[in-house]
Amino acid sequence: MKNIAVIGAGTMGNGIAHTFAQFDYKVQLIDISQTSLDKGIATITKNLDRMVAKERISEEDKLKTLNNITTYTNLEEGVEYAGLVVEAATENLDLKLNIFRELEKFCPDDTILASNTSSISITQIAAVTSRPEMVIGMHFMNPVPIMKLVEIIKGYNTSDETYTFVKELSEKLNKVPVEVNDYPGFVANRILMPMINEAIETLYNGVAGVQEIDTVMKLGMAHPMGPLQLADFIGLDVCLSILKVMNDGFKNPKYAPCPLLVNMVMAGKLGIKSGEGFYDYSENRRAEKVANMFS
């Protein structure tokens, strides 16, 4: 299997495409927006340039990686020869279900269908196809070319053959695959998102400021970045979506998103992607300046 289709050219999608292409897989990067595809390729190019500058890869490696990626705005054309599809669209249930219904129509019968979802049920996604045994979760971490972990989520009907194939493929990408069961948030976000949400609650309740909360977690708990900075990095809209999935799935109030998070997302303060979240990124992408509303 050398043809990998990746759906979605955003942060996760272009990172997944970059990673497969760097390991010499032929990647069909698909998005309904040509602008998003152009931005995705620009991001991949910039990240490869950074790797060249650090002498991790050669200029030849960079060009070979870029040549392994072909972009498509038409889903049917993009998945025509795919042995594996990795869906990395927005974390929205209806959108993902519609994509998998389309994949069912357009993909070859032996194509494995994977989702990079960070919280949505693989069993529910698989149920809209006639091949649930070939549907699996393949949850990469951001930034994909650097982070080692891949959560592999088996749906209720996912076959052992599909799991074994995806596990071995992840290892070929120099990743560390970890099998988890199909429950809301899986492992990574079931643990991470309540921590981020509690950090936002701590800010909301006036216990401490943005930098103070992040400093406590960095220096006291040895986290590489504080939870509020991490929320900005992930995207506050993504954090909210995941918390909603877990709150709905478990019916447990401990997963209810903080009102401050809800209001920030409604106001378009999404973190790095919008230029402002808990920090102000108008001058650079480093979390150095606290956003005006919290300073």
SULPE-V371254 format. One line per field, one symbol per residue. phi: phi as a letter, one per 40 degrees, with the letter a starting at -180 (. if undefined). psi: psi as a letter, one per 30 degrees, with the letter a starting at -180 (. if undefined). burial: I if it has 9 or more other C-alpha atoms within 8 Angstrom, else O. A space follows every 10 residues. Layout:
phi = ???
psi = ???
burial = ???
This chain:
phi = .bbbcbbhbc dcccccddcc cccgccbbcb acbcdccccc ccccccccdc ccccgcbccc cdccccccbb babbcdccbd bccabbcbcd cbdccccccc cccdcbcdcc ccbbbcdcac dcccccccbc bdcbbacbcc bccdcbcccb cbbccdbccc cccccccccd cccgbbcbcb ccbdgfbdcc cccccccccc cccdcgcacd cccccdcccc bgccaccccc cccchcccdc cccccccccc fbccccccdc cdcccccgcb hdcbgaacbb bcbacccbbc ddcbc
psi = jfjkkkjkga eeefeeeeee efggkkkjkk kfkeeeeeee eeeeeeeeee eeeghfllee eeeeeeffkk kkfjeeeege gkfkkjkhlk ikeeeeeeef eeeeefllfg kkjkkgkgfk keeeeffglg hffgklkijl lkkefekfkj kjjklegkle eeeeeeeeee efghljkkkl lilkfbeefe eeeeeeeeee eeeeggelle eeeeeeeeee ghkflleeee eeeekfeeee eeeeeeeeef hkffgkkkee eeeeeefgif befffkcflk gfelgkiekk kefg.
burial = OOIIIIIIII OIIIIIIIII IIOIIIIIII IOOOOIIOII IOIIIOOIIO IIOOOOIOOO IIOIIIOIII IIIIIIOIII OIIIIIIIIO IOOOIIIOOI IOIIOIIIOO IIIIIIIIII IIIOIIOIIO OIIIIIIIII IIOIIOIIII IIIIIOOIOO OIIOOIIOOI IOIOIIIOOI OIOIIIOOII OOIIIIIIII IIIOOOOOII OOIIIIIIOO OOOOIIIIII IIIIIIOIII IIIIIIIOOO OOOOIIIIOI IIOIIOOOII IIOIIIIIII IOOOOOIOOI IOOOO
